[in-house]
Amino acid sequence: MTQQPPNMNLSVDEALERILQRVPVLEPVSVPLSQAFGLILAEEVRSPADLPGWDNSAVDGFAVRSEDFATGEALLEVVGEAYAGRIPDLSVASGQALRITTGAPMPAGADAAVMVEDTCLEGGRVRARGRVSAGQNVRRAGEALREGQRVLLPGRVLDPAALGMAATVGRSTLRCHPRPQVAVLSTGDELVEPGLPLRPGQIHDSNSYTLEGLVRLAGGEPVRFGLLEDRLEVLKQALRRSAEETDLVLTSAGVSMGERDLVRAALEALGGELDLWKVRMRPGKPLAFGSLGGVPMIGLPGNPVSSMIGFEVFVRPALRKMAGHPAESRRVLRARLAEAVDKPQALRVFARCRLAESADGSWRLHLTGPQGSGILMSMLEAQALAILPEGVARMEAGDEVEVRLLDHLEGWRLQVRP
């Protein structure tokens, strides 16, 4: 089969659209409730019964008959106890009370509960003061849920409240879209594992650790394939195995035009399809997207910042779609540049920045120092990405641009006004 030439030099929007058109939503699977946190629900959940299933006490105290409090005070004989988890076998007659705990079913004859704080014991009797009305401190059967009531909808993120609700209606498993398994491959003869000594010309691998963290934040499960030499057979073997074992293959480096950039050659040698190559953006212009055996593959640049920006712009949305998320979730606002910025006119630039609120309530953005694609400090310090559009070569201080908030540093999330 003749290999079609890949689409080259696409805009960011064109490239993202092509990627999202081609990555699949993963088929739902049955997941134990204890492992479902953060997943996207793929079924409707209804309550199988009224909840609670019986009237029960909302307080620790005494189950009583409200008619005994016509004068505002009652001295009642304590005839037994009722505890949560069992139906009491005693009833309450006029002039009687039953000690009761929170959540315990109300005994027959009682129509209210008084808090223990409003009572005092006198031998085998309890004195309670104040007016007591029917239904006081009683949780009615079915007041939380009715039988057949819909409680969770498909597309819901399974956060703690959703998991608690599923458990409340008795579900031990849920059908969810699974976390995408993402192969993380770092290529380059110059790469050395952190902790090992460097020879001249070598650097420690950072991309695989950065990308593994980003995959987790995006809702995926990284599968580490280690460091790969710039040799065609090594890359072919790694690509073949990763496509067999994961849902998406993610590489860093090897996607530019150099003699040792072999990812494209390896993919094509295996019969894979390459859909796009290069995007009009900075950083991150070298970008490959294709598939091998139906499994999507995204090749990111090797420079650390380019790799992170490429992940944010293309991989994160792809993973969220695969995991069943209905839409992008990044917060976006408008902010004014605190300084002038020169940029390539034909490229969309993603500038790393921090934000500050002005006296008038507007936002101003400050670049995080030098913006080179190999300067990881620019990402380390960033709260957001300022999106500098195509078609302009210089932006002046005070110009307003779109800003996309980041969350890769959990403790540095920006608190945005409602």
NORNORGI-V493666 format. One line per field, one symbol per residue. ss: DSSP state (h for helix, s for strand, l for the rest). phi: phi as a letter, one per 30 degrees, with the letter a starting at -180 (. if undefined). burial: + if it has 24 or more other C-alpha atoms within 12 Angstrom, else -. A space follows every 50 residues. Layout:
BEGIN
ss=???
phi=???
burial=???
END
This chain:
BEGIN
ss=llllllsssslhhhhhhhhhhhlllllssssshhhllllsslllssllll sllllsslllsssslhhhhlllssssssssssllllllllsllllsssss llllsllslllsssshhhssssllsssssllllllllsslllllslllls ssllllsllhhhhhhhhhllllssssslllssssssslllssllllllll llssllhhhhhhhhhhhlllsssssssslllhhhhhhhhhhhhhhllsss ssllllllllllhhhhhhhlllssssssslsslllllsssssllssssss lllhhhhhhhhhhhhhhhhhhhlllllllllsssssslllsslllllsss ssssssslllllssssslllllllllhhhhlllssssslllllsslllls sssssllllhhhllllll
phi=.ddddddciddedddddddddcddddddbdbeedcceidcdcbdbbddad bddadbdcbdlbdbcdddcecjabcbddclbbbdjaddccccceicbbdb ceideddejdbabcdddcbbdbicbbcbcjdbceidhccdeiddbceidd cbcejddddedddddddecidcbbdbdddddcdcbcckdddbdejcdcce jcbddcedddddddddddjcbdbdcidcddbeddddddddddddcbcacb cbiicccddcdcddddddddidcccbaibdabdjddbcbaabiicdbbcc dddededddededcdeeddddddjddadbddbbcbcddadbcadddcdcc cdaccbddddjdcccbddiecddccdeddeddcacdccddjbcbccejdc bdbcdcbdcedceddcde
burial=-----+---+++--++-+++-+++++-+--+-+--++++++++-+++--- +++++++++++++++++++----++++++++++----+-+++++++++++ ++++++++++++++++--+------+++---+--++++++----+----- ++-+++++---++-+++++-+--++++++++++++++++-++-------- ---+++++++++++++++++++++++++++-+-+++-++++++--+++++ ++++++----++++++++-+-++++++++++++++++++++++-++++++ +++++++++++++++++++++++++-------++++++--+-+---++++ ++++++------++++++--+-+--+-+++++++++++++----+---++ ++++++++-----+----
END
